[in-house]
Amino acid sequence: MSTHLDEISELDISDYLATLRRRWWLLVLVPLLAAVGAYLAASMRAPSYSGSATLFVSPGPDPGGDLASGLSAASLLARTYSGLVTSAPVMERVIAAEQLPDTVLKLTERVKARQQPDTQLIVISATDSNATMAAELTNVTANTFIQWAAEQQLPGRVLVVSRATPSEVASGLPPIAYAVSALLLGIATAATGIVLYERSNQRVWSPRDVQRNMDLPVLVSLPRPRNGVAVETAVAPDSPISEATCSLRTRLQFATRPRGLGAITLTSAQNDEGQSLVATNLAVVLAQAGHRVILVDGDIRHPRHHQLLGLPELPGLSNWLADPGCRLQRLVIDLSTSHARHLGPLPGLHLLPAGTSHASSGRLTSERVETLMAALKVMADVIVIDAPPVLTPPDSILLAGASDDAVLVVGTGRTRPEILGTAVATLKSTGVHVPGIVLIRTDRERQAS
């Protein structure tokens, strides 16, 4: 039980640290602005000086009492008198004596009195932007209270032990201390805000996020494609994305034993997750391994593979769906002879484009999909289908249901865990085998970082 809790705790800490790393600029910017603002505010504020005077309270002559009772009575008097120092009658006299513009309430914010614990001493302090005035206000308050107490014939005697003198140093903290405090508070505030925002706006960022929410393995995590290079497996076989795609090919081969690879549908939960990129590169490495591969651009509403391979828009799947008399073999392009722009010949790889007529989903029926799969399996060893997102019109469900395997592609930072769970459940409801999930780093991860 404790081991499980330790794993959860370690998992949460790792997630928090990863979240803070993605938003590091906020963790720097917010505390920095807070520190600069606090420093400037403290620097522009007028200095404040403080004066301090000490009074001694004596209970007066009491022949009948012993020393202990006398000290106790004096301490009680000191406590009482400390409250009377800032009473309205005393403050009114101070205002009149010093000709102050303050009200009684305002003056009591500047003048304070407190008893030294368990003693007969009262400490009076006053603040002002002028050091001399602070000392004078303190001494006037002390003298005024003593005079007022005598007039009121209060018990005991009050004596001045020490008078206030002008201070050479302003009271309060220096500006740099306020800046450091604001910096620390800014770090704590920014970190808390970032974590709370991420918690309320959760996305799938890592294999750990998938494992926490799904009962499916992550087959591979693909790095972000290099700028301007979509099919790295064809032009840079030693690149990180090529090596990761080869690892995906190997894992799929192990996941489909003993029957072997057949028709594989790659789909996603939402648009722009990166499944077209994964499908193209997977088809290339399968062909490089000696398989006869047909890559099917199954997203007839948003075709992409002719663009990724540098080909013009050509007749394809939508044309075959629209014309029952159209021969499928004539629509499949042999990429070993029809050179993809900037890629050169791709031996063993064929492409069935999405087509030019963009047929509606009503023409993609389960019967037509079965016919399509039967015809394609005669022409190739492996069929890689790039299908539309699962949670859109039913084309993806029809294609996945007729396939041997379906792989869900997740772009980091794009999909909420609950949406991913719905997509997985939808795929599994077709009866297709779902060997796992492919993570691919996206531009959103760059923006978040």
C-alpha positions as CSV (number, residue, x, y, z in Angstrom):
1,M,0.0,0.0,0.0
2,S,2.8,2.5,0.9
3,T,4.7,1.6,-2.2
4,H,1.6,2.4,-4.3
5,L,1.2,5.8,-2.5
6,D,4.9,6.5,-3.1
7,E,4.5,5.8,-6.8
8,I,1.5,8.2,-7.0
9,S,3.4,10.9,-5.1
10,E,6.4,10.5,-7.4
11,L,4.1,10.6,-10.4
12,D,2.4,13.8,-9.2
13,I,5.7,15.5,-8.5
14,S,7.1,14.6,-11.9
15,D,3.9,15.9,-13.5
16,Y,4.1,19.2,-11.6
17,L,7.8,19.7,-12.6
18,A,7.0,18.9,-16.2
19,T,4.1,21.5,-16.1
20,L,6.4,24.1,-14.7
21,R,9.1,23.4,-17.3
22,R,6.5,23.9,-20.1
23,R,5.5,27.3,-18.6
24,W,9.0,28.3,-17.4
25,W,8.7,31.8,-19.0
26,L,5.7,32.6,-16.7
27,L,7.7,31.3,-13.7
28,V,10.4,33.9,-14.6
29,L,8.3,36.8,-15.9
30,V,5.7,37.0,-13.1
31,P,8.2,37.1,-10.1
32,L,10.5,39.4,-12.0
33,L,7.7,41.9,-12.6
34,A,6.5,41.6,-9.0
35,A,10.0,42.3,-7.7
36,V,10.6,45.3,-10.0
37,G,7.2,46.7,-9.1
38,A,7.8,46.3,-5.4
39,Y,11.3,47.8,-5.6
40,L,10.0,50.9,-7.5
41,A,7.0,51.3,-5.2
42,A,9.3,51.1,-2.1
43,S,11.8,53.5,-3.6
44,M,9.2,56.2,-4.4
45,R,7.6,56.0,-1.0
46,A,8.5,58.8,1.4
47,P,10.8,57.7,4.2
48,S,9.3,57.1,7.6
49,Y,11.1,57.9,10.8
50,S,10.2,56.7,14.3
51,G,10.7,58.2,17.7
52,S,10.5,56.3,21.0
53,A,10.1,57.4,24.6
54,T,9.7,55.4,27.8
55,L,7.4,56.2,30.8
56,F,7.7,54.7,34.3
57,V,4.4,54.1,36.2
58,S,4.6,54.1,40.0
59,P,1.6,53.1,42.2
60,G,2.4,55.9,44.6
61,P,2.9,55.6,48.4
62,D,1.1,52.7,50.0
63,P,2.4,52.1,53.5
64,G,0.0,49.2,54.1
65,G,1.1,47.1,51.2
66,D,4.1,44.9,50.6
67,L,6.5,45.2,47.7
68,A,5.0,42.4,45.6
69,S,1.5,43.8,45.7
70,G,2.9,47.2,44.9
71,L,4.7,45.9,41.8
72,S,1.6,44.0,40.7
73,A,-0.6,47.2,41.1
74,A,2.0,49.2,39.2
75,S,2.0,46.7,36.3
76,L,-1.8,46.8,36.1
77,L,-1.7,50.6,36.1
78,A,0.9,50.5,33.3
79,R,-1.3,48.3,31.2
80,T,-4.3,50.6,31.8
81,Y,-2.4,53.7,31.1
82,S,-0.9,52.3,27.9
83,G,-4.4,52.3,26.5
84,L,-5.2,55.8,27.8
85,V,-2.1,57.4,26.1
86,T,-3.9,57.2,22.7
87,S,-7.4,58.1,24.0
88,A,-9.3,60.9,22.4
89,P,-8.8,63.5,25.1
90,V,-5.0,63.1,25.0
91,M,-4.8,63.0,21.2
92,E,-6.9,66.2,20.9
93,R,-4.5,68.0,23.2
94,V,-1.5,66.8,21.1
95,I,-3.2,67.9,17.9
96,A,-3.8,71.3,19.4
97,A,-0.3,71.6,20.9
98,E,1.4,70.7,17.6
99,Q,-1.2,72.3,15.3
100,L,-1.5,69.1,13.4
101,P,-3.9,68.6,10.5
102,D,-4.6,65.1,11.6
103,T,-7.9,63.9,13.1
104,V,-7.8,61.8,16.3
105,L,-8.3,58.6,14.3
106,K,-5.5,59.5,11.9
107,L,-3.2,60.5,14.7
108,T,-3.7,57.2,16.5
109,E,-2.4,55.4,13.4
110,R,0.9,57.3,13.8
111,V,1.1,57.3,17.6
112,K,1.3,54.0,19.5
113,A,1.7,53.0,23.2
114,R,2.4,49.6,24.7
115,Q,3.3,48.2,28.0
116,Q,6.6,46.3,28.3
117,P,5.3,42.9,29.4
118,D,5.1,42.4,33.1
119,T,6.8,45.7,33.9
120,Q,5.9,49.2,35.0
121,L,7.2,50.7,31.7
122,I,5.1,52.2,28.8
123,V,6.8,52.7,25.4
124,I,5.4,55.5,23.3
125,S,6.3,55.7,19.6
126,A,5.4,58.1,16.8
127,T,6.1,58.1,13.1
128,D,6.6,60.9,10.7
129,S,8.3,61.6,7.4
130,N,10.6,64.0,9.3
131,A,12.9,62.6,11.9
132,T,12.8,65.7,14.2
133,M,9.1,65.8,14.0
134,A,8.8,62.1,14.9
135,A,10.8,62.7,18.0
136,E,9.0,65.9,19.0
137,L,5.6,64.2,18.5
138,T,6.6,61.3,20.7
139,N,7.8,63.6,23.5
140,V,4.8,65.9,23.3
141,T,2.5,62.9,23.5
142,A,4.4,61.6,26.6
143,N,4.3,65.1,28.4
144,T,0.6,65.6,27.4
145,F,-0.4,62.3,28.9
146,I,1.4,62.9,32.1
147,Q,-0.3,66.3,32.4
148,W,-3.7,64.9,31.6
149,A,-3.3,62.1,34.1
150,A,-2.4,64.5,36.8
151,E,-5.4,66.7,36.0
152,Q,-7.7,63.6,36.1
153,Q,-6.2,62.7,39.5
154,L,-5.5,59.2,38.3
155,P,-3.8,56.9,40.9
156,G,0.0,56.6,40.9
157,R,2.6,58.7,39.3
158,V,4.0,58.7,35.7
159,L,7.6,59.7,35.0
160,V,9.6,60.0,31.8
161,V,12.5,57.6,31.9
162,S,13.9,58.3,28.4
163,R,12.9,60.9,25.8
164,A,12.9,60.4,22.0
165,T,15.7,61.8,19.9
166,P,15.7,62.3,16.1
167,S,16.7,59.0,14.3
168,E,19.3,59.1,11.5
169,V,17.9,55.9,9.9
170,A,14.4,55.6,8.4
171,S,12.3,52.9,9.9
172,G,10.9,50.0,7.8
173,L,12.6,47.6,5.4
174,P,14.9,48.8,2.5
175,P,13.5,48.6,-1.1
176,I,15.6,45.6,-1.9
177,A,13.9,43.6,1.0
178,Y,10.5,44.4,-0.5
179,A,11.8,43.2,-3.9
180,V,13.1,39.9,-2.5
181,S,9.8,39.3,-0.7
182,A,7.8,40.1,-3.9
183,L,10.1,37.8,-5.9
184,L,9.5,34.9,-3.6
185,L,5.7,35.6,-3.4
186,G,5.7,35.9,-7.2
187,I,7.4,32.5,-7.6
188,A,4.9,30.8,-5.3
189,T,1.9,32.6,-7.0
190,A,3.1,31.8,-10.5
191,A,3.8,28.2,-9.7
192,T,0.4,27.8,-8.0
193,G,-1.4,29.5,-10.9
194,I,0.3,27.4,-13.5
195,V,-0.5,24.1,-11.8
196,L,-4.1,25.1,-11.2
197,Y,-4.5,26.2,-14.8
198,E,-3.0,23.0,-16.1
199,R,-5.2,20.9,-13.8
200,S,-8.3,22.6,-15.0
201,N,-7.2,22.5,-18.7
202,Q,-5.6,19.0,-18.8
203,R,-4.1,17.7,-22.0
204,V,-2.2,14.6,-22.9
205,W,1.5,15.5,-22.9
206,S,3.5,12.3,-22.1
207,P,3.3,8.5,-22.0
208,R,2.6,8.9,-18.3
209,D,-0.6,10.8,-19.1
210,V,-1.7,8.0,-21.4
211,Q,-0.9,5.3,-18.9
212,R,-2.8,7.1,-16.1
213,N,-6.0,7.4,-18.2
214,M,-5.9,4.6,-20.7
215,D,-5.5,0.8,-20.5
216,L,-3.3,1.0,-23.6
217,P,0.5,1.1,-24.1
218,V,2.3,3.9,-25.9
219,L,3.9,2.2,-28.9
220,V,6.3,5.0,-29.5
221,S,6.8,8.8,-28.9
222,L,7.8,10.5,-32.1
223,P,9.8,13.7,-32.0
224,R,8.7,16.9,-33.6
225,P,9.4,16.8,-37.4
226,R,12.1,19.2,-38.6
227,N,10.9,22.3,-40.4
228,G,10.0,21.8,-44.0
229,V,10.7,18.0,-43.9
230,A,7.5,15.9,-43.7
231,V,8.7,12.5,-44.8
232,E,12.1,12.2,-43.0
233,T,12.1,8.4,-43.3
234,A,12.6,8.8,-47.1
235,V,15.4,11.4,-47.0
236,A,17.1,11.0,-43.6
237,P,17.0,7.4,-42.5
238,D,19.2,8.1,-39.5
239,S,17.1,11.0,-38.2
240,P,15.4,10.7,-34.8
241,I,11.9,10.5,-36.4
242,S,13.1,7.8,-38.8
243,E,14.5,5.7,-35.9
244,A,11.4,6.2,-33.9
245,T,9.2,5.2,-36.8
246,C,11.3,2.0,-37.4
247,S,10.7,1.3,-33.7
248,L,6.9,1.7,-34.3
249,R,7.2,-0.8,-37.2
250,T,8.9,-3.3,-35.0
251,R,6.4,-3.0,-32.2
252,L,3.5,-3.4,-34.6
253,Q,5.1,-6.5,-36.0
254,F,5.3,-8.0,-32.4
255,A,1.8,-6.8,-31.6
256,T,0.3,-8.6,-34.6
257,R,2.1,-11.9,-34.3
258,P,1.4,-14.6,-35.4
259,R,-1.0,-13.4,-38.1
260,G,1.3,-10.7,-39.3
261,L,0.7,-7.1,-40.5
262,G,-2.4,-6.6,-42.7
263,A,-4.5,-3.5,-42.9
264,I,-3.6,-0.8,-40.3
265,T,-5.8,2.2,-39.8
266,L,-4.2,5.3,-38.2
267,T,-6.6,7.8,-36.8
268,S,-6.9,10.3,-34.0
269,A,-9.4,11.8,-31.6
270,Q,-9.4,15.2,-33.2
271,N,-8.2,17.1,-36.2
272,D,-4.5,18.0,-36.7
273,E,-3.1,15.4,-34.3
274,G,-0.4,14.3,-36.8
275,Q,-1.8,11.0,-38.0
276,S,-1.2,11.8,-41.7
277,L,2.5,12.4,-41.0
278,V,2.8,9.1,-38.9
279,A,0.9,7.1,-41.6
280,T,3.2,8.4,-44.4
281,N,6.4,7.7,-42.5
282,L,5.2,4.3,-41.3
283,A,4.3,3.3,-44.9
284,V,7.8,4.3,-46.1
285,V,9.7,2.3,-43.4
286,L,7.4,-0.8,-44.1
287,A,8.3,-0.5,-47.8
288,Q,12.0,-0.1,-46.9
289,A,11.7,-3.4,-45.0
290,G,10.6,-5.2,-48.2
291,H,6.8,-5.1,-47.9
292,R,4.5,-4.2,-50.7
293,V,2.7,-1.3,-49.1
294,I,-0.4,0.7,-50.2
295,L,-0.8,4.0,-48.4
296,V,-4.5,5.0,-48.5
297,D,-5.5,8.6,-48.0
298,G,-8.8,7.9,-46.4
299,D,-9.7,11.4,-45.3
300,I,-11.5,12.4,-48.5
301,R,-12.7,15.7,-47.0
302,H,-9.2,16.9,-45.9
303,P,-6.7,15.0,-48.2
304,R,-3.0,15.5,-47.3
305,H,-0.8,12.8,-48.7
306,H,-0.5,14.2,-52.2
307,Q,0.9,17.3,-50.5
308,L,3.2,15.4,-48.1
309,L,4.6,13.4,-51.0
310,G,4.8,16.4,-53.4
311,L,2.3,15.2,-55.9
312,P,-0.5,17.0,-57.6
313,E,-4.1,16.3,-56.7
314,L,-5.0,13.0,-58.5
315,P,-8.1,10.8,-58.9
316,G,-8.4,8.3,-56.0
317,L,-10.7,7.0,-53.3
318,S,-13.5,9.5,-53.7
319,N,-13.6,8.9,-57.4
320,W,-13.9,5.2,-56.9
321,L,-16.7,5.7,-54.4
322,A,-18.5,8.0,-56.7
323,D,-18.2,5.7,-59.8
324,P,-18.9,2.0,-59.1
325,G,-17.5,1.2,-62.6
326,C,-14.1,2.8,-61.9
327,R,-11.2,0.3,-61.7
328,L,-9.4,0.6,-58.4
329,Q,-6.1,-0.6,-59.8
330,R,-5.9,2.4,-62.1
331,L,-6.1,4.8,-59.2
332,V,-3.2,3.3,-57.2
333,I,0.0,5.1,-57.9
334,D,3.3,3.2,-57.9
335,L,5.7,5.6,-56.1
336,S,8.7,3.5,-57.2
337,T,8.2,4.9,-60.7
338,S,6.1,8.1,-60.1
339,H,8.7,10.1,-58.2
340,A,7.4,12.1,-55.3
341,R,8.9,15.6,-55.4
342,H,12.1,16.0,-53.4
343,L,11.9,12.4,-52.3
344,G,12.9,10.4,-55.4
345,P,11.6,6.8,-56.1
346,L,10.1,4.9,-53.1
347,P,10.4,1.2,-54.0
348,G,7.6,-1.0,-52.7
349,L,5.3,1.9,-51.8
350,H,2.0,2.7,-53.6
351,L,-0.5,5.5,-52.9
352,L,-4.3,5.5,-53.2
353,P,-5.0,9.3,-53.1
354,A,-8.1,10.7,-51.5
355,G,-9.3,11.7,-55.0
356,T,-10.6,14.8,-56.7
357,S,-14.4,14.6,-56.3
358,H,-14.4,14.6,-52.5
359,A,-17.4,12.3,-52.2
360,S,-19.6,12.7,-49.2
361,S,-19.6,10.2,-46.3
362,G,-22.9,8.8,-47.6
363,R,-21.0,7.0,-50.3
364,L,-18.6,5.4,-47.9
365,T,-20.6,2.4,-46.7
366,S,-19.6,-0.8,-45.0
367,E,-20.1,-2.8,-48.2
368,R,-17.9,-0.5,-50.2
369,V,-15.2,-0.5,-47.5
370,E,-15.2,-4.3,-47.5
371,T,-14.9,-4.4,-51.3
372,L,-12.1,-1.8,-51.0
373,M,-10.1,-3.8,-48.5
374,A,-10.5,-7.1,-50.4
375,A,-9.2,-5.4,-53.6
376,L,-6.3,-3.7,-51.8
377,K,-5.2,-6.9,-50.0
378,V,-4.7,-8.6,-53.4
379,M,-2.3,-5.9,-54.5
380,A,-0.2,-5.4,-51.3
381,D,1.2,-7.1,-48.2
382,V,0.4,-4.2,-45.9
383,I,-2.2,-1.5,-46.2
384,V,-1.7,1.7,-44.2
385,I,-4.9,3.8,-44.0
386,D,-4.9,7.4,-42.9
387,A,-8.5,7.8,-41.6
388,P,-10.3,10.9,-40.4
389,P,-10.6,11.6,-36.6
390,V,-12.7,9.0,-34.8
391,L,-15.0,11.6,-33.3
392,T,-16.1,13.0,-36.7
393,P,-18.4,11.6,-39.4
394,P,-18.4,7.7,-39.5
395,D,-15.7,7.3,-42.3
396,S,-13.1,6.5,-39.7
397,I,-15.2,3.9,-37.9
398,L,-16.0,2.2,-41.2
399,L,-12.3,2.1,-42.2
400,A,-11.1,0.9,-38.8
401,G,-13.8,-1.7,-38.5
402,A,-12.7,-3.3,-41.8
403,S,-9.0,-3.2,-40.7
404,D,-7.0,-5.7,-38.8
405,D,-5.5,-3.1,-36.4
406,A,-6.2,0.5,-35.5
407,V,-3.6,2.8,-34.0
408,L,-4.6,6.1,-32.3
409,V,-2.2,9.0,-32.9
410,V,-2.1,11.7,-30.2
411,G,-0.4,15.1,-30.7
412,T,1.0,16.3,-27.4
413,G,-0.9,19.1,-25.7
414,R,-3.9,18.8,-28.0
415,T,-6.2,16.2,-26.6
416,R,-8.0,16.1,-23.2
417,P,-7.8,12.7,-21.4
418,E,-11.6,12.3,-21.5
419,I,-11.7,12.9,-25.3
420,L,-9.0,10.4,-25.8
421,G,-10.9,7.9,-23.7
422,T,-14.0,8.4,-25.8
423,A,-12.0,7.9,-29.0
424,V,-10.4,4.6,-27.7
425,A,-13.8,3.3,-26.6
426,T,-15.3,4.2,-30.0
427,L,-12.5,2.4,-31.8
428,K,-12.8,-0.7,-29.6
429,S,-16.6,-0.8,-30.1
430,T,-15.9,-1.7,-33.8
431,G,-14.2,-4.9,-32.7
432,V,-10.8,-3.9,-34.3
433,H,-7.6,-4.7,-32.4
434,V,-6.0,-1.6,-30.9
435,P,-2.4,-2.4,-30.2
436,G,-1.6,1.0,-28.7
437,I,-1.2,4.7,-29.0
438,V,1.5,6.8,-30.9
439,L,2.5,10.1,-29.3
440,I,3.9,12.8,-31.6
441,R,5.3,16.1,-30.4
442,T,3.5,19.1,-31.9
443,D,3.8,22.8,-32.3
444,R,1.6,23.3,-29.2
445,E,4.3,21.8,-27.1
446,R,6.7,24.4,-28.4
447,Q,4.2,27.2,-27.7
448,A,3.6,25.9,-24.1
449,S,7.3,25.7,-23.5
